[in-house]
Amino acid sequence: MRKRQISLAMAAALAFAAPVLAQHSAQAETTLRIAMTAADIPTATGLPNNGFEGMRFLGYPIFEGLVLWDLASADKLAGLRPGLAEKWEQASDDNKTWIFHLRRGVKFHDGTDFNADAVIWNLDRYFNKDSAQFEPPASGMSRARVPIMGSYKKVDDYKVAITTTTAASYFPYMAVYLLFTSPASFEKAERQWAKVAALPAAGTGPFKITRLVPRERVELTKNDGYWDPAKKPKVDNLVLMPIPEANARLAALRSGQVDWIEVPPADGIASLKAAGFTITSGSYPHVWPWFYNIGATNSPFKDVKVRQALNYCIDRAGLVSLLAGTAEPSVGWLKKSDPNFGSPANSYTYDPKKGKALLAEAGFTAAKPLSFKVQISSSGSGQMLPLPMNEYLQQNLKEACGVNVEFDVIEWQVLLTAARATPDAPNLKGAMALNISSPSSDTGIMARYFAAANFSPNGFNFEQWKDDQFEEALKTLSDSTDPKVIADATRKAHERLVDNPPWLFIVHDLNPRAMSTKVKGFVSPQSWFVDLTLVGMQ
């Protein structure tokens, strides 16, 4: 009887302790909460929208490519590393064909195998409009990011060949943007992409999606079965929240609603530092410009003198001051310190006298001022603080050079769609420029944005800019495998971007973030993307 009483007492104690132990276990889990600048959760079918912020948070952490970015260092420009392909090379008999050797033993989050069949299935999803899995929005982004995709085939279960339409030494820098989703996700969702995100979709990455609430949050958990043991996440859970308004993000951090915010408001940085929050920033390949609509009927920007004039009219140093030093002046696509900047004839200092003289040569004077509309966003990936920045530029151009600018403020994803419009498309509403922040990380990006073959709507050359000297330099660097030849041609190409500018070059962002001191291990890479597997919570 005594033994039975003891046993009952022990059982009762264990029953009481169980929820306490479970609660303790739950408390031991670490959760990192991040406030994005996006107005909504990026699409979660495997290739997110919302620009590169979408790729940063709902792309690479969950869905991976054959090639990945190396984001472990802040000391050098981010390069490439093997991803779902262990290695790759150009075919010995054809410099347009690339052979990718796939990593063995990789599983999608749903337990199915990653192999050559999965690669071909996903490439058909992006590039074959007759495939059952064709996804138009993902296809539009992929075709713009990889405009030279030609054909592809399975060589064996762990080898695929991809052939481009033209020789491209930089093709791996394009392949990095093609992400892979489990084909089983599509079948489970009754072959409807609208239902895939609700499953949620399965990738191969270090995190997997567990819950998604549109316009509110998406919850991720670490993938314990991740193929790279060295890259397993240090946090158990990750929560991403879209908070597009800068002061709302600031309030969320101060109140403890989140642990990390993208792009704190410039006038709040000093007070955040004083309150003990961590502010991170660093150089990365990013430029914040206006894209000139050169191709539009009656566009004033058909005249290179007008495009050059505005580059002399703006006070970049004043704008950097407004941003509390979280940016630096941009006088080209690349930073002036970049070895590939070259030696262009034009050096865009703040010189209103020269700007007005060039405008006058083009027929614009005080009696007949230059006037045009710019489409801008209220927030978005890499957009920094677009409303106060554009208001500053509007006043600056008026006061310095008599230029009248009006704005059409639209949502970020709508603005991204506008960048693939034809010059006189109705959705541009007569806009002669777009304010879209852009990467400047490699020659693959340069080709995407400025090659004449990539005129909108097929590619990212929204401006429909064509320069014969640029085309010649681009062909040279595309065909070559010699690093010196590639570097020399890149410098020549960049000189043309400065002297015959398709953009108004404004600033380069310094990528500010604000974080709780509980966030540990973050590296601010020279990239648009971040390695979330390095981040822990104290």
C-alpha positions in Angstrom: 0.0 0.0 0.0 2.8 2.4 0.9 4.6 1.7 -2.4 1.3 2.4 -4.3 0.9 5.8 -2.5 4.5 6.7 -3.4 3.9 5.7 -7.0 0.7 7.7 -7.2 2.5 10.7 -5.6 5.3 10.5 -8.1 2.9 10.2 -11.0 1.0 13.3 -9.8 4.3 15.2 -9.5 5.4 14.2 -13.0 2.0 15.1 -14.4 2.4 18.5 -12.7 5.9 18.9 -13.9 5.2 18.0 -17.5 3.6 21.3 -18.5 6.3 23.2 -16.5 9.0 21.3 -18.3 7.3 21.9 -21.7 7.0 25.6 -20.9 10.7 25.7 -20.0 11.6 24.0 -23.2 9.5 26.4 -25.2 11.1 29.3 -23.4 14.5 27.9 -24.2 13.7 28.3 -28.0 15.1 31.4 -29.5 13.1 33.6 -31.9 14.4 36.5 -34.0 11.8 39.0 -35.1 12.6 41.3 -38.1 10.6 44.3 -39.5 10.9 44.6 -43.3 10.3 47.7 -45.4 7.9 45.7 -47.6 4.1 46.6 -47.4 3.2 42.9 -47.6 4.7 39.5 -47.2 6.7 38.6 -50.4 5.2 35.7 -52.4 6.0 32.4 -50.8 5.9 29.9 -53.7 9.6 29.7 -54.0 10.6 32.9 -56.0 9.4 35.9 -54.0 8.4 39.3 -55.4 9.1 42.6 -53.6 12.5 42.9 -55.2 15.7 41.9 -53.5 14.2 42.4 -50.0 11.9 39.5 -51.0 14.9 37.4 -52.0 16.8 38.4 -48.8 14.0 37.2 -46.4 11.6 34.9 -48.3 14.1 33.7 -50.9 17.5 32.4 -49.9 16.8 31.4 -46.3 14.1 28.9 -47.6 14.7 28.3 -51.3 18.1 27.9 -52.8 19.8 28.0 -56.2 22.5 26.0 -57.9 24.8 28.8 -57.0 24.7 30.8 -53.7 26.2 34.1 -52.5 29.1 34.0 -50.0 27.8 36.3 -47.3 30.1 35.5 -44.4 32.4 38.5 -44.7 32.0 42.3 -44.4 35.5 43.0 -45.7 35.1 42.3 -49.4 32.5 42.3 -52.2 30.3 39.2 -51.8 31.3 36.5 -54.3 29.7 33.1 -55.2 29.9 29.8 -53.5 28.6 26.3 -54.4 24.9 25.8 -53.5 22.8 23.0 -54.8 25.5 22.5 -57.4 28.8 21.3 -56.0 30.7 22.8 -59.0 30.2 24.1 -62.5 32.2 24.8 -65.6 31.8 25.9 -69.2 31.7 23.0 -71.7 35.1 22.4 -73.3 33.6 22.5 -76.8 31.0 25.3 -76.3 31.5 28.5 -74.2 27.7 29.0 -74.2 27.0 25.8 -72.3 27.5 25.4 -68.6 27.6 22.0 -66.8 26.3 22.0 -63.2 27.2 19.0 -61.0 24.5 18.6 -58.4 24.9 18.0 -54.7 23.9 14.5 -53.6 21.8 13.7 -50.6 19.8 17.0 -50.5 16.2 16.8 -49.4 13.4 19.3 -49.9 11.6 20.3 -46.6 8.9 17.8 -47.5 11.4 14.9 -47.6 11.5 14.5 -51.4 14.8 14.3 -53.2 16.6 17.2 -54.9 18.0 16.0 -58.2 18.3 16.8 -61.9 14.6 16.1 -62.5 13.7 18.8 -59.9 16.1 21.2 -61.6 14.5 20.7 -65.0 11.0 20.9 -63.5 11.8 24.3 -62.0 13.4 25.6 -65.1 10.3 24.6 -67.0 8.3 26.5 -64.4 10.2 29.7 -65.3 10.9 29.3 -69.0 8.5 26.9 -70.6 5.0 28.5 -70.9 3.6 25.1 -72.1 4.5 23.3 -68.9 1.8 22.4 -66.4 3.8 24.2 -63.6 4.4 27.4 -65.6 4.1 30.3 -63.1 3.7 33.7 -64.9 4.8 36.0 -62.1 7.9 33.9 -61.3 8.6 33.6 -65.0 8.5 37.4 -65.6 11.1 37.9 -62.8 13.3 35.0 -64.0 13.3 36.0 -67.6 14.3 39.5 -66.7 17.1 38.3 -64.3 18.3 35.7 -66.7 17.5 37.2 -70.1 20.1 35.0 -71.9 18.6 31.6 -70.9 18.5 29.4 -74.0 18.0 25.6 -73.5 18.6 23.1 -70.7 18.7 19.4 -70.3 19.3 16.6 -67.9 22.6 14.8 -68.4 22.1 12.3 -65.6 20.4 12.2 -62.2 23.0 14.6 -60.8 24.2 16.7 -63.7 22.4 19.3 -65.9 23.5 21.4 -68.8 22.3 24.9 -69.4 23.0 26.7 -72.7 22.8 30.5 -73.0 21.8 32.4 -76.1 25.1 34.2 -76.1 28.5 33.6 -74.5 28.5 35.0 -71.0 31.4 34.7 -68.6 29.2 36.1 -65.9 26.4 33.5 -66.2 26.9 32.0 -62.7 26.0 35.5 -61.4 22.7 35.2 -63.1 22.1 31.5 -62.1 22.2 32.6 -58.5 18.7 34.1 -58.9 17.0 30.9 -60.0 15.6 29.2 -56.8 14.2 25.7 -56.5 10.9 24.5 -55.0 9.8 20.9 -54.4 7.7 19.6 -57.4 5.7 17.7 -54.7 4.5 21.0 -53.3 2.8 21.8 -56.6 1.2 18.4 -56.8 0.0 18.6 -53.2 -1.6 22.0 -54.0 -3.6 20.4 -56.8 -1.3 22.1 -59.4 -2.3 25.6 -58.3 0.4 28.1 -57.4 -2.1 30.1 -55.4 -2.5 27.2 -53.1 1.3 26.3 -52.9 2.1 29.2 -50.6 -0.6 28.1 -48.1 0.9 24.6 -47.7 3.5 26.1 -47.3 5.9 25.5 -50.2 9.0 23.4 -49.6 12.6 24.4 -50.4 16.0 23.1 -49.5 17.2 26.0 -47.4 18.3 26.3 -43.7 14.8 27.6 -42.7 11.4 26.4 -43.6 8.0 28.2 -43.6 5.6 27.2 -40.9 2.9 29.9 -41.0 2.0 32.8 -43.2 -0.5 35.6 -42.5 -0.8 38.1 -45.5 0.2 41.6 -44.6 1.0 40.6 -41.1 3.8 38.0 -40.6 5.5 34.9 -41.8 7.0 32.5 -39.4 10.0 30.3 -40.2 11.7 27.5 -38.2 15.1 26.1 -38.6 15.6 23.1 -40.8 17.2 20.4 -38.6 17.9 18.3 -41.7 19.7 21.0 -43.7 22.4 19.5 -46.0 25.2 21.8 -44.8 25.9 21.2 -41.0 28.1 24.3 -40.9 25.2 26.5 -41.9 22.5 25.3 -39.6 20.7 28.3 -38.0 21.6 29.5 -34.6 18.0 30.6 -33.9 15.1 28.2 -33.6 12.5 30.5 -35.1 12.4 33.6 -37.4 9.4 35.9 -37.7 9.2 38.5 -40.5 6.8 41.4 -40.4 6.1 43.9 -43.2 6.2 47.4 -41.7 6.6 49.9 -44.6 6.6 53.1 -42.6 10.0 54.0 -41.1 8.7 55.6 -37.9 6.4 52.6 -37.3 9.5 50.3 -37.6 11.3 52.6 -35.1 8.4 52.3 -32.7 8.2 48.5 -33.1 11.9 48.2 -32.1 11.7 50.6 -29.2 8.6 48.8 -27.8 10.2 45.4 -28.1 7.7 44.2 -30.8 10.7 43.3 -33.0 14.4 42.7 -32.5 15.7 44.1 -35.8 14.5 46.8 -38.3 15.6 47.5 -41.8 16.3 51.1 -42.6 15.7 53.1 -39.4 14.7 56.7 -40.0 17.8 58.9 -40.3 16.6 61.3 -37.6 16.1 58.4 -35.2 19.6 56.9 -35.4 21.2 59.1 -32.8 18.5 58.4 -30.2 18.6 54.7 -30.9 22.3 54.7 -30.2 21.8 56.7 -27.0 19.2 54.1 -25.9 21.7 51.3 -26.4 20.5 49.8 -29.6 23.0 48.5 -32.1 23.3 50.3 -35.4 25.0 48.5 -38.3 25.9 49.8 -41.7 28.4 49.2 -44.4 29.3 49.7 -48.1 27.5 47.4 -50.5 26.8 47.3 -54.3 23.8 49.5 -54.4 22.8 52.6 -56.2 19.7 54.8 -55.6 18.9 56.5 -59.0 16.2 57.8 -61.2 15.9 55.7 -64.4 15.4 58.1 -67.4 12.5 57.1 -69.8 14.6 57.7 -72.9 12.3 55.7 -75.3 9.1 57.6 -74.6 7.5 59.7 -77.3 8.7 63.3 -76.8 10.9 62.3 -73.9 13.3 65.2 -73.0 15.8 62.6 -72.1 16.5 61.6 -75.7 19.0 64.4 -75.6 22.2 63.3 -73.7 22.8 66.9 -72.6 19.6 66.9 -70.5 20.6 63.6 -68.9 24.0 65.0 -68.1 22.6 68.3 -67.0 20.5 66.8 -64.2 23.6 64.9 -63.0 25.3 68.3 -62.5 22.2 69.9 -60.9 21.8 67.8 -57.8 23.4 68.4 -54.4 24.4 65.0 -53.4 26.3 66.1 -50.3 23.2 67.9 -49.0 21.1 64.7 -49.5 23.7 62.7 -47.6 23.5 65.2 -44.7 19.7 64.8 -44.7 20.3 61.0 -44.4 22.6 61.5 -41.4 25.5 60.0 -43.3 23.9 56.7 -44.1 24.6 57.1 -47.8 27.4 58.5 -50.0 27.3 60.5 -53.3 26.8 58.5 -56.5 28.5 59.8 -59.7 28.2 56.6 -61.6 26.7 53.1 -61.5 29.7 51.9 -59.5 31.3 53.7 -56.6 34.1 56.1 -57.5 36.4 54.0 -55.4 35.7 50.9 -57.4 38.7 49.9 -59.6 36.3 49.3 -62.5 34.9 52.9 -62.3 37.3 54.0 -65.1 38.1 57.5 -66.2 35.0 59.0 -67.7 35.1 62.5 -69.2 32.3 63.8 -67.0 32.8 64.2 -63.3 29.4 65.0 -61.7 30.0 67.6 -59.0 27.3 69.9 -57.8 27.6 72.5 -60.6 24.2 74.3 -61.3 25.9 76.7 -63.7 27.1 73.8 -65.9 23.8 72.1 -65.5 21.8 75.1 -66.6 24.2 75.7 -69.6 23.6 72.1 -70.8 19.8 72.5 -70.4 19.9 75.7 -72.4 21.8 74.0 -75.2 19.0 71.4 -75.2 16.4 74.2 -75.4 15.3 74.5 -71.8 15.5 77.9 -70.2 13.8 79.9 -67.4 11.2 80.9 -70.0 10.8 77.3 -71.1 11.7 75.1 -68.1 12.2 71.4 -68.1 9.2 69.7 -66.5 8.5 66.0 -66.0 6.9 63.4 -63.8 8.7 60.7 -61.8 7.1 57.5 -60.4 8.3 56.8 -56.9 7.3 54.5 -54.0 6.5 55.2 -50.4 8.8 52.3 -49.3 10.4 49.1 -50.6 13.5 47.0 -51.0 16.6 49.2 -50.9 14.4 52.3 -51.4 15.9 53.9 -48.3 13.6 56.8 -47.3 12.0 57.6 -50.7 9.5 60.3 -49.7 11.8 62.8 -47.9 14.7 62.0 -50.3 12.6 62.7 -53.4 11.1 65.8 -51.9 14.6 67.1 -51.3 15.5 66.4 -54.9 12.4 68.1 -56.2 13.3 71.3 -54.3 17.0 71.0 -55.2 16.3 70.7 -58.9 13.9 73.6 -58.8 16.2 76.0 -56.9 19.4 75.0 -58.6 18.4 74.6 -62.3 14.8 75.7 -62.6 13.6 72.2 -63.3 10.0 71.3 -62.3 9.4 67.7 -61.1 6.1 66.2 -60.0 5.7 62.7 -58.4 3.3 59.8 -58.9 3.6 57.9 -55.6 2.7 54.2 -56.0 3.2 50.9 -54.1 6.6 49.3 -54.5 5.6 46.1 -56.3 3.6 48.3 -58.8 6.7 50.4 -59.4 8.7 47.2 -60.1 6.1 46.2 -62.6 6.4 49.6 -64.2 10.1 49.0 -64.7 9.3 46.3 -67.2 6.8 48.4 -69.1 7.3 49.8 -72.6 8.1 53.6 -72.8 4.6 54.8 -73.5 2.7 52.2 -71.5 -0.5 53.5 -69.8 0.6 52.4 -66.3 3.5 54.8 -66.5 0.9 57.7 -66.6 3.4 59.8 -68.6 6.3 59.3 -66.2 9.6 60.2 -67.7 11.6 58.6 -64.9 11.3 55.9 -62.2 13.0 55.9 -58.8 14.1 52.3 -58.3 17.1 51.3 -56.1 19.3 48.8 -57.9 22.2 46.5 -57.4 25.6 47.1 -58.9 27.3 43.9 -57.8 28.7 42.3 -61.0 28.8 42.4 -64.8 25.8 40.1 -65.0 23.7 42.9 -63.4 25.3 45.4 -65.8 24.3 43.3 -68.8 20.8 42.9 -67.5 20.2 46.6 -66.9 22.0 48.2 -69.9 22.4 45.8 -72.8 20.4 46.8 -75.8 19.1 43.2 -76.1 17.3 43.7 -72.8 14.9 46.5 -73.7 11.7 46.4 -71.7 9.4 44.6 -71.6 11.7 41.6 -72.0 14.5 42.8 -69.7 15.5 45.5 -67.2 16.7 48.1 -69.8 13.6 50.2 -69.0 15.3 53.3 -70.5 15.8 51.6 -73.9 19.3 53.0 -73.8 21.8 51.9 -76.5 25.4 52.8 -76.7 27.6 51.2 -79.3 30.8 51.5 -77.3 29.2 50.0 -74.3 27.9 47.1 -76.5 31.4 46.5 -77.8 32.9 46.4 -74.3 30.1 44.1 -73.0 30.7 41.7 -75.8 34.5 41.6 -75.0 34.0 40.8 -71.3 31.2 38.3 -72.1 33.4 36.3 -74.5 36.5 36.4 -72.4 37.7 34.2 -69.5 40.8 36.4 -68.9 40.3 38.4 -65.7 42.4 41.3 -67.0 40.5 41.5 -70.3 37.2 41.4 -68.4 38.3 44.2 -66.0 39.6 46.4 -68.8 36.3 46.0 -70.7 34.2 46.6 -67.6 36.0 49.9 -67.0 35.3 50.9 -70.6 31.7 49.9 -70.3 31.3 51.9 -67.1 32.8 55.0 -68.6 30.0 55.0 -71.1 27.4 54.7 -68.4 28.8 57.9 -66.9 29.4 59.9 -70.1 26.2 58.8 -71.8 24.1 58.4 -68.7 20.9 56.3 -68.8 20.3 57.3 -65.1 20.4 60.2 -62.8 23.0 59.0 -60.3 22.1 60.1 -56.8 23.5 58.2 -53.9 24.9 54.8 -52.8 23.2 53.4 -49.7 25.2 52.4 -46.7 22.7 49.8 -45.6 21.7 50.9 -42.1 19.9 48.5 -39.7 19.0 48.9 -36.1 18.9 45.9 -33.7 18.4 44.9 -30.1 21.6 44.1 -28.2 20.2 40.6 -27.9 21.0 40.0 -31.6 24.4 38.4 -31.9 26.7 37.3 -34.8 25.2 39.5 -37.5 27.5 40.2 -40.4 26.8 43.2 -42.7 28.0 41.8 -46.0 28.8 43.8 -49.1 25.6 42.5 -50.7 21.9 43.0 -50.9 21.5 39.7 -49.0 22.4 38.5 -45.5 23.3 35.2 -44.0 20.6 34.6 -41.4 22.2 31.3 -40.3 25.0 33.3 -38.6 22.6 35.2 -36.3 21.9 34.2 -32.8 19.8 35.6 -29.9 21.2 36.0 -26.4 
